Amino acid sequence: MPLNETCLTNVTETEAAVPVAEQKFRVGPTVTLRPVNDVITENEDGIVELYIDNPSLNDVTLNVDARISVPAGIHVYGQGFAQTGAAGTVYGIFSVPPGSARTIYINIKGEKVGTSTVHFSGLYWPGDNKDDYNPISLSHPFIVEQASKNPGEAPSFEESNPEEVSSSEENGGIKAEGEGSISAPGFGILIAAIGLLGVYAAKRK
């Protein structure tokens, strides 16, 4: 009897990449800026906490672009931040995978007694879908009661996930030194509206 032959074809299954437009958060992440200490003394820095939390229900990485602008006489040290071309401005880009959280501390030192405002701003988005960004900002006054003992010396940093710190971040972070006044339209009004703990984080939509 003739033998029926069956041809078997090997099919290689390839995992299709998720289109950028479909990269979204299933559960909204948490990205907050919070002043921890806003009074600067000789031996105590001002501190701002940047907290980033990407819930495990999400399938995409949370990306955050944060920027800090400082006035003259104020020094800012932030772990994972890099110097920009503009005087008194630093920026940092942080990626947090699903099911992870990261806390970054920003130290603020002052050269002279007085009150100075530091402006924090940034954006965060899911994966590579930058069109689905959300803003975050904080304008906060810091009171310098005593000039910092070593305003030009970077502090040592610790964060919630030290294993994620690259070698470039182990040197105490990057410093921002204000070389001129930072101003923006309605800046004083914004500060008054936000208040002492004015943190704003809202979806663009």
N, CA and C atoms as an extended XYZ file, in Angstrom:
615
Properties=species:S:1:pos:R:3:atomname:S:1:resname:S:1:resid:I:1 pbc="F F F"
N         0.843       -1.189        0.000 N   MET     1
C         0.000        0.000        0.000 CA  MET     1
C         0.877        1.237        0.000 C   MET     1
N         0.437        2.268       -0.727 N   PRO     2
C         1.243        3.499       -0.759 CA  PRO     2
C         1.272        4.133        0.622 C   PRO     2
N         2.380        4.691        0.929 N   LEU     3
C         2.571        5.323        2.230 CA  LEU     3
C         2.278        6.810        2.130 C   LEU     3
N         1.338        7.266        2.966 N   ASN     4
C         1.027        8.692        2.982 CA  ASN     4
C         2.083        9.421        3.799 C   ASN     4
N         2.732       10.356        3.187 N   GLU     5
C         3.768       11.119        3.866 CA  GLU     5
C         3.219       12.472        4.308 C   GLU     5
N         3.512       12.798        5.497 N   THR     6
C         3.073       14.086        6.030 CA  THR     6
C         4.284       14.973        6.226 C   THR     6
N         4.252       16.129        5.628 N   CYS     7
C         5.366       17.068        5.749 CA  CYS     7
C         5.130       17.963        6.958 C   CYS     7
N         6.102       17.979        7.834 N   LEU     8
C         6.025       18.828        9.014 CA  LEU     8
C         6.880       20.061        8.807 C   LEU     8
N         6.301       21.192        9.006 N   THR     9
C         7.022       22.455        8.830 CA  THR     9
C         7.285       23.062       10.196 C   THR     9
N         8.558       23.339       10.472 N   ASN    10
C         8.913       23.979       11.733 CA  ASN    10
C         8.555       25.459       11.680 C   ASN    10
N         7.737       25.869       12.603 N   VAL    11
C         7.311       27.257       12.654 CA  VAL    11
C         7.987       27.920       13.844 C   VAL    11
N         8.740       28.944       13.575 N   THR    12
C         9.407       29.682       14.639 CA  THR    12
C         8.532       30.846       15.063 C   THR    12
N         8.120       30.807       16.301 N   GLU    13
C         7.260       31.870       16.803 CA  GLU    13
C         8.120       33.010       17.320 C   GLU    13
N         7.834       34.194       16.836 N   THR    14
C         8.566       35.381       17.283 CA  THR    14
C         7.612       36.276       18.059 C   THR    14
N         8.096       36.761       19.150 N   GLU    15
C         7.269       37.641       19.975 CA  GLU    15
C         7.252       39.039       19.383 C   GLU    15
N         6.076       39.458       18.984 N   ALA    16
C         5.948       40.768       18.353 CA  ALA    16
C         6.117       41.863       19.394 C   ALA    16
N         6.838       42.880       19.013 N   ALA    17
C         7.040       44.012       19.918 CA  ALA    17
C         5.738       44.788       20.064 C   ALA    17
N         5.498       45.269       21.242 N   VAL    18
C         4.289       46.058       21.488 CA  VAL    18
C         4.447       47.424       20.836 C   VAL    18
N         3.499       47.823       19.972 N   PRO    19
C         3.595       49.148       19.349 CA  PRO    19
C         3.712       50.239       20.401 C   PRO    19
N         4.479       51.262       20.074 N   VAL    20
C         4.706       52.344       21.029 CA  VAL    20
C         3.397       52.951       21.503 C   VAL    20
N         2.454       53.135       20.564 N   ALA    21
C         1.182       53.771       20.907 CA  ALA    21
C         0.384       52.958       21.922 C   ALA    21
N         0.658       51.643       22.019 N   GLU    22
C        -0.081       50.780       22.933 CA  GLU    22
C         0.633       50.590       24.266 C   GLU    22
N         1.795       51.193       24.423 N   GLN    23
C         2.522       51.092       25.681 CA  GLN    23
C         1.897       52.069       26.684 C   GLN    23
N         1.123       51.519       27.587 N   LYS    24
C         0.420       52.347       28.563 CA  LYS    24
C         0.525       51.721       29.951 C   LYS    24
N         0.250       52.528       30.951 N   PHE    25
C         0.219       52.029       32.318 CA  PHE    25
C        -1.138       51.399       32.590 C   PHE    25
N        -1.139       50.160       33.060 N   ARG    26
C        -2.384       49.535       33.479 CA  ARG    26
C        -2.840       50.149       34.810 C   ARG    26
N        -1.875       50.436       35.642 N   VAL    27
C        -2.122       51.102       36.921 CA  VAL    27
C        -1.225       52.327       36.988 C   VAL    27
N        -1.782       53.448       37.369 N   GLY    28
C        -0.998       54.677       37.418 CA  GLY    28
C         0.181       54.570       38.377 C   GLY    28
N         1.369       54.989       37.948 N   PRO    29
C         2.546       54.961       38.820 CA  PRO    29
C         2.522       56.124       39.805 C   PRO    29
N         3.444       56.105       40.733 N   THR    30
C         3.593       57.194       41.693 CA  THR    30
C         4.925       57.884       41.451 C   THR    30
N         4.877       59.173       41.159 N   VAL    31
C         6.087       59.979       40.995 CA  VAL    31
C         5.862       61.261       41.788 C   VAL    31
N         6.564       61.422       42.902 N   THR    32
C         6.336       62.577       43.763 CA  THR    32
C         7.640       63.255       44.150 C   THR    32
N         7.549       64.553       44.331 N   LEU    33
C         8.643       65.356       44.876 CA  LEU    33
C         8.168       65.887       46.223 C   LEU    33
N         8.952       65.629       47.269 N   ARG    34
C         8.504       66.023       48.610 CA  ARG    34
C         9.650       66.654       49.400 C   ARG    34
N         9.480       67.890       49.864 N   PRO    35
C        10.512       68.491       50.718 CA  PRO    35
C        10.565       67.757       52.060 C   PRO    35
N        11.723       67.253       52.421 N   VAL    36
C        11.904       66.570       53.700 CA  VAL    36
C        12.408       67.550       54.757 C   VAL    36
N        13.297       68.443       54.349 N   ASN    37
C        13.813       69.477       55.251 CA  ASN    37
C        14.052       70.745       54.442 C   ASN    37
N        13.414       71.848       54.820 N   ASP    38
C        13.571       73.086       54.061 CA  ASP    38
C        14.275       74.182       54.857 C   ASP    38
N        14.914       73.800       55.954 N   VAL    39
C        15.707       74.744       56.740 CA  VAL    39
C        17.169       74.304       56.695 C   VAL    39
N        18.030       75.176       56.185 N   ILE    40
C        19.449       74.859       56.011 CA  ILE    40
C        20.263       75.523       57.116 C   ILE    40
N        21.111       74.734       57.768 N   THR    41
C        22.014       75.261       58.790 CA  THR    41
C        23.440       74.871       58.437 C   THR    41
N        24.356       75.240       59.302 N   GLU    42
C        25.774       74.975       59.038 CA  GLU    42
C        26.050       73.494       58.813 C   GLU    42
N        25.385       72.646       59.568 N   ASN    43
C        25.659       71.210       59.498 CA  ASN    43
C        24.478       70.385       58.995 C   ASN    43
N        23.443       71.053       58.501 N   GLU    44
C        22.263       70.329       58.026 CA  GLU    44
C        21.811       70.884       56.686 C   GLU    44
N        21.724       69.998       55.698 N   ASP    45
C        21.319       70.396       54.348 CA  ASP    45
C        19.803       70.398       54.208 C   ASP    45
N        19.321       71.168       53.239 N   GLY    46
C        17.944       71.019       52.820 CA  GLY    46
C        17.847       69.715       52.040 C   GLY    46
N        16.726       69.033       52.131 N   ILE    47
C        16.579       67.738       51.460 CA  ILE    47
C        15.226       67.664       50.767 C   ILE    47
N        15.251       67.198       49.512 N   VAL    48
C        14.029       66.924       48.765 CA  VAL    48
C        14.079       65.462       48.334 C   VAL    48
N        12.957       64.787       48.444 N   GLU    49
C        12.867       63.372       48.100 CA  GLU    49
C        12.116       63.204       46.781 C   GLU    49
N        12.721       62.495       45.843 N   LEU    50
C        12.063       62.110       44.594 CA  LEU    50
C        11.739       60.626       44.707 C   LEU    50
N        10.443       60.314       44.784 N   TYR    51
C        10.007       58.926       44.956 CA  TYR    51
C         9.329       58.445       43.682 C   TYR    51
N         9.775       57.296       43.170 N   ILE    52
C         9.267       56.733       41.920 CA  ILE    52
C         8.835       55.296       42.182 C   ILE    52
N         7.573       54.970       41.880 N   ASP    53
C         7.044       53.629       42.137 CA  ASP    53
C         6.254       53.159       40.921 C   ASP    53
N         6.656       52.031       40.346 N   ASN    54
C         5.974       51.459       39.189 CA  ASN    54
C         5.320       50.145       39.624 C   ASN    54
N         3.981       50.103       39.789 N   PRO    55
C         3.300       48.902       40.280 CA  PRO    55
C         3.566       47.673       39.417 C   PRO    55
N         3.521       46.508       40.047 N   SER    56
C         3.825       45.255       39.348 CA  SER    56
C         2.765       44.881       38.313 C   SER    56
N         1.575       45.468       38.383 N   LEU    57
C         0.541       45.175       37.387 CA  LEU    57
C         0.863       45.776       36.024 C   LEU    57
N         1.770       46.728       35.979 N   ASN    58
C         2.149       47.325       34.703 CA  ASN    58
C         3.091       46.403       33.933 C   ASN    58
N         3.069       46.545       32.612 N   ASP    59
C         3.936       45.749       31.745 CA  ASP    59
C         5.048       46.582       31.122 C   ASP    59
N         5.056       47.873       31.397 N   VAL    60
C         6.043       48.754       30.770 CA  VAL    60
C         6.897       49.441       31.825 C   VAL    60
N         8.085       49.832       31.401 N   THR    61
C         9.004       50.547       32.278 CA  THR    61
C         8.546       51.987       32.459 C   THR    61
N         8.692       52.500       33.653 N   LEU    62
C         8.380       53.900       33.953 CA  LEU    62
C         9.647       54.726       33.768 C   LEU    62
N         9.599       55.713       32.891 N   ASN    63
C        10.738       56.594       32.639 CA  ASN    63
C        10.437       57.989       33.178 C   ASN    63
N        11.416       58.564       33.860 N   VAL    64
C        11.254       59.884       34.477 CA  VAL    64
C        12.399       60.790       34.061 C   VAL    64
N        12.066       61.981       33.587 N   ASP    65
C        13.050       63.013       33.242 CA  ASP    65
C        12.860       64.151       34.238 C   ASP    65
N        13.817       64.322       35.147 N   ALA    66
C        13.704       65.339       36.198 CA  ALA    66
C        14.756       66.416       36.019 C   ALA    66
N        14.384       67.668       36.314 N   ARG    67
C        15.301       68.803       36.180 CA  ARG    67
C        15.202       69.707       37.410 C   ARG    67
N        16.346       70.296       37.774 N   ILE    68
C        16.412       71.172       38.945 CA  ILE    68
C        17.091       72.471       38.549 C   ILE    68
N        16.475       73.604       38.896 N   SER    69
C        17.059       74.922       38.644 CA  SER    69
C        17.253       75.633       39.975 C   SER    69
N        18.427       76.253       40.142 N   VAL    70
C        18.735       76.903       41.420 CA  VAL    70
C        19.180       78.344       41.202 C   VAL    70
N        18.912       79.229       42.170 N   PRO    71
C        19.385       80.618       42.093 CA  PRO    71
C        20.827       80.720       42.564 C   PRO    71
N        21.398       81.908       42.448 N   ALA    72
C        22.779       82.135       42.872 CA  ALA    72
C        22.922       81.896       44.369 C   ALA    72
N        24.056       81.328       44.771 N   GLY    73
C        24.335       81.086       46.175 CA  GLY    73
C        23.804       79.779       46.710 C   GLY    73
N        23.123       79.007       45.861 N   ILE    74
C        22.569       77.720       46.270 CA  ILE    74
C        23.276       76.609       45.497 C   ILE    74
N        23.645       75.549       46.203 N   HIS    75
C        24.283       74.387       45.595 CA  HIS    75
C        23.361       73.188       45.761 C   HIS    75
N        23.139       72.457       44.680 N   VAL    76
C        22.274       71.283       44.719 CA  VAL    76
C        23.072       70.062       44.292 C   VAL    76
N        22.942       68.999       45.068 N   TYR    77
C        23.608       67.745       44.751 CA  TYR    77
C        22.548       66.666       44.620 C   TYR    77
N        22.473       66.043       43.444 N   GLY    78
C        21.477       65.010       43.239 CA  GLY    78
C        22.091       63.757       42.664 C   GLY    78
N        21.812       62.624       43.281 N   GLN    79
C        22.359       61.363       42.804 CA  GLN    79
C        21.737       60.991       41.464 C   GLN    79
N        22.585       60.671       40.506 N   GLY    80
C        22.101       60.291       39.194 CA  GLY    80
C        21.795       61.460       38.290 C   GLY    80
N        22.082       62.686       38.727 N   PHE    81
C        21.842       63.866       37.910 CA  PHE    81
C        23.119       64.271       37.181 C   PHE    81
N        22.962       64.886       36.013 N   ALA    82
C        24.092       65.348       35.219 CA  ALA    82
C        23.949       66.833       34.940 C   ALA    82
N        25.069       67.508       34.746 N   GLN    83
C        25.068       68.949       34.499 CA  GLN    83
C        24.591       69.253       33.087 C   GLN    83
N        23.767       70.276       32.936 N   THR    84
C        23.352       70.733       31.616 CA  THR    84
C        24.234       71.891       31.185 C   THR    84
N        23.981       72.389       29.989 N   GLY    85
C        24.768       73.509       29.504 CA  GLY    85
C        24.420       74.808       30.197 C   GLY    85
N        23.208       74.913       30.735 N   ALA    86
C        22.777       76.144       31.389 CA  ALA    86
C        23.297       76.194       32.817 C   ALA    86
N        23.715       77.374       33.239 N   ALA    87
C        24.210       77.537       34.607 CA  ALA    87
C        23.083       77.307       35.600 C   ALA    87
N        23.403       76.587       36.677 N   GLY    88
C        22.424       76.376       37.727 CA  GLY    88
C        21.329       75.395       37.394 C   GLY    88
N        21.553       74.496       36.441 N   THR    89
C        20.538       73.514       36.068 CA  THR    89
C        21.163       72.132       35.939 C   THR    89
N        20.502       71.140       36.518 N   VAL    90
C        20.925       69.754       36.357 CA  VAL    90
C        19.720       68.928       35.929 C   VAL    90
N        19.974       67.772       35.340 N   TYR    91
C        18.885       66.907       34.924 CA  TYR    91
C        19.256       65.458       35.196 C   TYR    91
N        18.246       64.625       35.296 N   GLY    92
C        18.464       63.201       35.490 CA  GLY    92
C        17.355       62.417       34.827 C   GLY    92
N        17.696       61.290       34.213 N   ILE    93
C        16.712       60.410       33.595 CA  ILE    93
C        16.775       59.068       34.323 C   ILE    93
N        15.643       58.632       34.840 N   PHE    94
C        15.593       57.419       35.643 CA  PHE    94
C        14.565       56.455       35.060 C   PHE    94
N        14.902       55.167       35.036 N   SER    95
C        14.004       54.128       34.533 CA  SER    95
C        13.720       53.130       35.646 C   SER    95
N        12.440       52.856       35.860 N   VAL    96
C        12.033       51.940       36.921 CA  VAL    96
C        11.140       50.860       36.309 C   VAL    96
N        11.567       49.599       36.324 N   PRO    97
C        10.768       48.516       35.742 CA  PRO    97
C         9.539       48.207       36.586 C   PRO    97
N         8.575       47.463       36.026 N   PRO    98
C         7.371       47.107       36.786 CA  PRO    98
C         7.726       46.368       38.077 C   PRO    98
N         6.990       46.667       39.130 N   GLY    99
C         7.221       46.010       40.404 CA  GLY    99
C         8.401       46.545       41.180 C   GLY    99
N         8.886       47.725       40.790 N   SER   100
C        10.051       48.303       41.461 CA  SER   100
C         9.751       49.726       41.919 C   SER   100
N        10.528       50.173       42.892 N   ALA   101
C        10.422       51.542       43.389 CA  ALA   101
C        11.822       52.085       43.615 C   ALA   101
N        11.942       53.394       43.567 N   ARG   102
C        13.246       54.027       43.762 CA  ARG   102
C        13.051       55.361       44.480 C   ARG   102
N        13.900       55.611       45.460 N   THR   103
C        13.873       56.872       46.190 CA  THR   103
C        15.211       57.572       46.013 C   THR   103
N        15.163       58.816       45.562 N   ILE   104
C        16.377       59.585       45.307 CA  ILE   104
C        16.333       60.837       46.173 C   ILE   104
N        17.419       61.086       46.877 N   TYR   105
C        17.487       62.251       47.759 CA  TYR   105
C        18.339       63.345       47.131 C   TYR   105
N        17.834       64.567       47.202 N   ILE   106
C        18.506       65.731       46.628 CA  ILE   106
C        18.890       66.662       47.775 C   ILE   106
N        20.184       66.912       47.929 N   ASN   107
C        20.686       67.764       49.009 CA  ASN   107
C        20.883       69.191       48.522 C   ASN   107
N        20.518       70.155       49.364 N   ILE   108
C        20.600       71.571       49.011 CA  ILE   108
C        21.418       72.302       50.061 C   ILE   108
N        22.444       73.031       49.618 N   LYS   109
C        23.318       73.791       50.510 CA  LYS   109
C        23.229       75.277       50.159 C   LYS   109
N        23.451       76.136       51.136 N   GLY   110
C        23.390       77.575       50.908 CA  GLY   110
C        24.660       78.274       51.338 C   GLY   110
N        25.038       79.319       50.586 N   GLU   111
C        26.257       80.073       50.896 CA  GLU   111
C        26.007       81.236       51.850 C   GLU   111
N        24.781       81.769       51.843 N   LYS   112
C        24.502       82.941       52.677 CA  LYS   112
C        23.101       82.865       53.260 C   LYS   112
N        22.923       83.549       54.380 N   VAL   113
C        21.646       83.535       55.092 CA  VAL   113
C        20.566       84.214       54.247 C   VAL   113
N        19.379       83.623       54.253 N   GLY   114
C        18.273       84.182       53.485 CA  GLY   114
C        17.344       83.076       53.016 C   GLY   114
N        16.383       83.448       52.187 N   THR   115
C        15.434       82.485       51.628 CA  THR   115
C        15.606       82.419       50.118 C   THR   115
N        15.732       81.215       49.597 N   SER   116
C        15.892       81.013       48.156 CA  SER   116
C        14.927       79.934       47.693 C   SER   116
N        14.450       80.078       46.480 N   THR   117
C        13.510       79.115       45.924 CA  THR   117
C        14.206       78.227       44.902 C   THR   117
N        13.994       76.938       45.047 N   VAL   118
C        14.528       75.957       44.102 CA  VAL   118
C        13.354       75.396       43.311 C   VAL   118
N        13.518       75.305       42.005 N   HIS   119
C        12.435       74.842       41.134 CA  HIS   119
C        12.763       73.463       40.571 C   HIS   119
N        11.856       72.530       40.795 N   PHE   120
C        11.982       71.169       40.285 CA  PHE   120
C        10.889       70.954       39.241 C   PHE   120
N        11.238       70.327       38.144 N   SER   121
C        10.242       70.034       37.117 CA  SER   121
C        10.613       68.725       36.440 C   SER   121
N         9.652       68.146       35.737 N   GLY   122
C         9.956       66.900       35.052 CA  GLY   122
C         8.758       66.315       34.345 C   GLY   122
N         9.007       65.215       33.672 N   LEU   123
C         7.985       64.476       32.948 CA  LEU   123
C         8.203       62.991       33.207 C   LEU   123
N         7.120       62.216       33.148 N   TYR   124
C         7.276       60.761       33.184 CA  TYR   124
C         6.315       60.133       32.185 C   TYR   124
N         6.697       58.960       31.640 N   TRP   125
C         5.920       58.337       30.576 CA  TRP   125
C         6.139       56.826       30.590 C   TRP   125
N         5.219       56.066       29.947 N   PRO   126
C         5.346       54.611       29.906 CA  PRO   126
C         6.213       54.147       28.735 C   PRO   126
N         7.219       53.311       29.019 N   GLY   127
C         8.053       52.739       27.969 CA  GLY   127
C         8.630       53.775       27.033 C   GLY   127
N         8.386       53.584       25.725 N   ASP   128
C         8.862       54.522       24.706 CA  ASP   128
C         7.760       55.461       24.231 C   ASP   128
N         6.600       55.393       24.868 N   ASN   129
C         5.461       56.208       24.455 CA  ASN   129
C         5.531       57.593       25.106 C   ASN   129
N         6.369       58.449       24.565 N   LYS   130
C         6.556       59.783       25.138 CA  LYS   130
C         5.353       60.695       24.908 C   LYS   130
N         4.455       60.310       23.985 N   ASP   131
C         3.256       61.116       23.764 CA  ASP   131
C         2.296       61.027       24.953 C   ASP   131
N         2.442       59.989       25.757 N   ASP   132
C         1.557       59.794       26.904 CA  ASP   132
C         2.252       60.248       28.191 C   ASP   132
N         2.902       61.405       28.122 N   TYR   133
C         3.662       61.898       29.270 CA  TYR   133
C         2.765       62.585       30.297 C   TYR   133
N         3.283       62.679       31.501 N   ASN   134
C         2.623       63.388       32.600 CA  ASN   134
C         3.629       64.338       33.232 C   ASN   134
N         3.200       65.532       33.631 N   PRO   135
C         4.128       66.493       34.235 CA  PRO   135
C         4.189       66.365       35.751 C   PRO   135
N         5.293       66.801       36.309 N   ILE   136
C         5.430       66.910       37.752 CA  ILE   136
C         6.300       68.118       38.034 C   ILE   136
N         5.950       68.894       39.066 N   SER   137
C         6.753       70.079       39.365 CA  SER   137
C         6.619       70.463       40.832 C   SER   137
N         7.619       71.147       41.312 N   LEU   138
C         7.624       71.643       42.683 CA  LEU   138
C         8.480       72.894       42.737 C   LEU   138
N         7.919       73.989       43.232 N   SER   139
C         8.682       75.209       43.496 CA  SER   139
C         8.622       75.435       44.998 C   SER   139
N         9.771       75.390       45.648 N   HIS   140
C         9.762       75.389       47.108 CA  HIS   140
C        10.830       76.312       47.678 C   HIS   140
N        10.465       77.151       48.653 N   PRO   141
C        11.449       78.035       49.287 CA  PRO   141
C        12.245       77.298       50.361 C   PRO   141
N        13.540       77.553       50.399 N   PHE   142
C        14.415       76.988       51.420 CA  PHE   142
C        15.017       78.128       52.236 C   PHE   142
N        14.940       77.993       53.549 N   ILE   143
C        15.440       79.023       54.458 CA  ILE   143
C        16.858       78.667       54.891 C   ILE   143
N        17.795       79.538       54.589 N   VAL   144
C        19.183       79.337       55.008 CA  VAL   144
C        19.380       80.120       56.304 C   VAL   144
N        19.319       79.427       57.436 N   GLU   145
C        19.517       80.086       58.728 CA  GLU   145
C        20.992       80.321       59.008 C   GLU   145
N        21.821       79.403       58.525 N   GLN   146
C        23.270       79.524       58.639 CA  GLN   146
C        23.885       79.034       57.339 C   GLN   146
N        24.946       79.668       56.898 N   ALA   147
C        25.624       79.218       55.687 CA  ALA   147
C        26.150       77.802       55.891 C   ALA   147
N        26.001       76.961       54.864 N   SER   148
C        26.476       75.583       54.951 CA  SER   148
C        27.981       75.551       55.195 C   SER   148
N        28.414       74.588       55.978 N   LYS   149
C        29.823       74.500       56.354 CA  LYS   149
C        30.712       74.264       55.141 C   LYS   149
N        30.305       73.340       54.277 N   ASN   150
C        31.079       73.030       53.071 CA  ASN   150
C        30.142       73.006       51.866 C   ASN   150
N        29.705       74.178       51.383 N   PRO   151
C        28.744       74.204       50.275 CA  PRO   151
C        29.280       73.614       48.980 C   PRO   151
N        30.600       73.565       48.827 N   GLY   152
C        31.170       73.013       47.600 CA  GLY   152
C        31.528       71.555       47.697 C   GLY   152
N        31.143       70.903       48.791 N   GLU   153
C        31.487       69.497       49.000 CA  GLU   153
C        30.245       68.637       48.874 C   GLU   153
N        30.314       67.633       47.989 N   ALA   154
C        29.161       66.763       47.771 CA  ALA   154
C        28.985       65.796       48.928 C   ALA   154
N        27.748       65.599       49.381 N   PRO   155
C        27.490       64.630       50.456 CA  PRO   155
C        27.497       63.214       49.906 C   PRO   155
N        27.548       62.238       50.801 N   SER   156
C        27.439       60.845       50.374 CA  SER   156
C        25.963       60.510       50.270 C   SER   156
N        25.619       59.687       49.275 N   PHE   157
C        24.221       59.386       49.019 CA  PHE   157
C        23.910       57.935       49.304 C   PHE   157
N        22.679       57.711       49.760 N   GLU   158
C        22.135       56.371       49.900 CA  GLU   158
C        20.725       56.413       49.347 C   GLU   158
N        20.294       55.317       48.721 N   GLU   159
C        18.935       55.268       48.206 CA  GLU   159
C        18.344       53.897       48.434 C   GLU   159
N        17.063       53.748       48.115 N   SER   160
C        16.352       52.527       48.447 CA  SER   160
C        16.880       51.322       47.697 C   SER   160
N        17.408       51.495       46.489 N   ASN   161
C        17.923       50.396       45.694 CA  ASN   161
C        19.368       50.655       45.338 C   ASN   161
N        20.301       50.463       46.276 N   PRO   162
C        21.695       50.790       46.011 CA  PRO   162
C        22.309       49.954       44.912 C   PRO   162
N        21.751       48.753       44.653 N   GLU   163
C        22.331       47.934       43.595 CA  GLU   163
C        22.102       48.522       42.222 C   GLU   163
N        21.155       49.457       42.104 N   GLU   164
C        20.871       50.064       40.817 CA  GLU   164
C        21.773       51.256       40.530 C   GLU   164
N        22.581       51.652       41.505 N   VAL   165
C        23.424       52.822       41.336 CA  VAL   165
C        24.622       52.468       40.481 C   VAL   165
N        24.827       53.183       39.401 N   SER   166
C        25.963       52.928       38.527 CA  SER   166
C        27.220       53.536       39.117 C   SER   166
N        28.361       53.166       38.540 N   SER   167
C        29.632       53.658       39.054 CA  SER   167
C        29.728       55.165       38.955 C   SER   167
N        29.053       55.755       37.976 N   SER   168
C        29.106       57.206       37.809 CA  SER   168
C        28.347       57.926       38.904 C   SER   168
N        27.503       57.186       39.647 N   GLU   169
C        26.698       57.800       40.686 CA  GLU   169
C        27.308       57.602       42.067 C   GLU   169
N        28.412       56.875       42.170 N   GLU   170
C        28.986       56.554       43.461 CA  GLU   170
C        29.852       57.672       44.012 C   GLU   170
N        30.042       58.735       43.245 N   ASN   171
C        30.929       59.805       43.680 CA  ASN   171
C        30.184       60.939       44.364 C   ASN   171
N        28.938       60.688       44.758 N   GLY   172
C        28.194       61.721       45.474 CA  GLY   172
C        27.291       62.539       44.586 C   GLY   172
N        27.155       62.168       43.315 N   GLY   173
C        26.235       62.875       42.448 CA  GLY   173
C        26.857       64.074       41.764 C   GLY   173
N        26.051       64.768       41.003 N   ILE   174
C        26.492       65.929       40.236 CA  ILE   174
C        25.974       67.195       40.889 C   ILE   174
N        26.786       68.227       40.868 N   LYS   175
C        26.458       69.477       41.555 CA  LYS   175
C        25.906       70.518       40.591 C   LYS   175
N        24.922       71.268       41.055 N   ALA   176
C        24.437       72.431       40.314 CA  ALA   176
C        24.737       73.666       41.135 C   ALA   176
N        25.405       74.631       40.546 N   GLU   177
C        25.708       75.883       41.230 CA  GLU   177
C        25.043       77.026       40.486 C   GLU   177
N        24.197       77.778       41.171 N   GLY   178
C        23.547       78.907       40.530 CA  GLY   178
C        24.516       80.045       40.298 C   GLY   178
N        24.579       80.528       39.068 N   GLU   179
C        25.464       81.642       38.735 CA  GLU   179
C        24.684       82.901       38.405 C   GLU   179
N        23.366       82.820       38.495 N   GLY   180
C        22.531       83.979       38.206 CA  GLY   180
C        21.136       83.720       38.710 C   GLY   180
N        20.331       84.747       38.733 N   SER   181
C        18.975       84.587       39.235 CA  SER   181
C        18.146       83.769       38.262 C   SER   181
N        17.339       82.871       38.812 N   ILE   182
C        16.430       82.090       38.001 CA  ILE   182
C        15.057       82.747       38.101 C   ILE   182
N        14.471       83.083       36.974 N   SER   183
C        13.163       83.730       37.007 CA  SER   183
C        12.276       83.139       35.931 C   SER   183
N        10.978       83.205       36.167 N   ALA   184
C        10.009       82.724       35.196 CA  ALA   184
C         8.725       83.500       35.402 C   ALA   184
N         7.894       83.677       34.342 N   PRO   185
C         6.645       84.415       34.484 CA  PRO   185
C         5.749       83.786       35.542 C   PRO   185
N         5.252       84.614       36.447 N   GLY   186
C         4.332       84.125       37.463 CA  GLY   186
C         4.968       83.250       38.510 C   GLY   186
N         6.280       83.307       38.642 N   PHE   187
C         6.991       82.411       39.551 CA  PHE   187
C         6.550       82.628       40.994 C   PHE   187
N         6.468       83.897       41.419 N   GLY   188
C         6.051       84.175       42.791 CA  GLY   188
C         4.622       83.744       43.045 C   GLY   188
N         3.764       83.940       42.046 N   ILE   189
C         2.371       83.526       42.196 CA  ILE   189
C         2.285       82.020       42.339 C   ILE   189
N         3.107       81.314       41.559 N   LEU   190
C         3.112       79.862       41.613 CA  LEU   190
C         3.524       79.373       42.992 C   LEU   190
N         4.540       80.002       43.555 N   ILE   191
C         5.022       79.601       44.877 CA  ILE   191
C         3.934       79.816       45.925 C   ILE   191
N         3.270       80.982       45.853 N   ALA   192
C         2.225       81.285       46.830 CA  ALA   192
C         1.068       80.309       46.708 C   ALA   192
N         0.744       79.936       45.474 N   ALA   193
C        -0.380       79.029       45.256 CA  ALA   193
C        -0.054       77.626       45.725 C   ALA   193
N         1.173       77.216       45.494 N   ILE   194
C         1.561       75.858       45.875 CA  ILE   194
C         1.700       75.742       47.381 C   ILE   194
N         2.249       76.779       48.011 N   GLY   195
C         2.407       76.758       49.461 CA  GLY   195
C         3.645       76.005       49.892 C   GLY   195
N         3.747       75.768       51.169 N   LEU   196
C         4.946       75.177       51.747 CA  LEU   196
C         5.220       73.787       51.225 C   LEU   196
N         4.187       73.003       51.041 N   LEU   197
C         4.390       71.642       50.546 CA  LEU   197
C         3.647       71.463       49.236 C   LEU   197
N         3.817       72.409       48.339 N   GLY   198
C         3.068       72.376       47.088 CA  GLY   198
C         3.652       71.424       46.077 C   GLY   198
N         3.135       70.252       45.982 N   VAL   199
C         3.576       69.289       44.983 CA  VAL   199
C         2.456       69.120       43.974 C   VAL   199
N         2.801       69.260       42.711 N   TYR   200
C         1.779       69.142       41.677 CA  TYR   200
C         2.125       67.999       40.749 C   TYR   200
N         1.216       67.057       40.568 N   ALA   201
C         1.431       65.963       39.628 CA  ALA   201
C         0.073       65.594       39.051 C   ALA   201
N        -0.158       65.920       37.775 N   ALA   202
C        -1.463       65.660       37.177 CA  ALA   202
C        -1.288       65.152       35.766 C   ALA   202
N        -2.212       64.353       35.305 N   LYS   203
C        -2.132       63.862       33.928 CA  LYS   203
C        -2.401       64.994       32.962 C   LYS   203
N        -1.739       64.903       31.843 N   ARG   204
C        -1.904       65.923       30.814 CA  ARG   204
C        -3.296       65.857       30.219 C   ARG   204
N        -3.839       64.660       30.211 N   LYS   205
C        -5.143       64.515       29.575 CA  LYS   205
C        -6.251       65.051       30.461 C   LYS   205
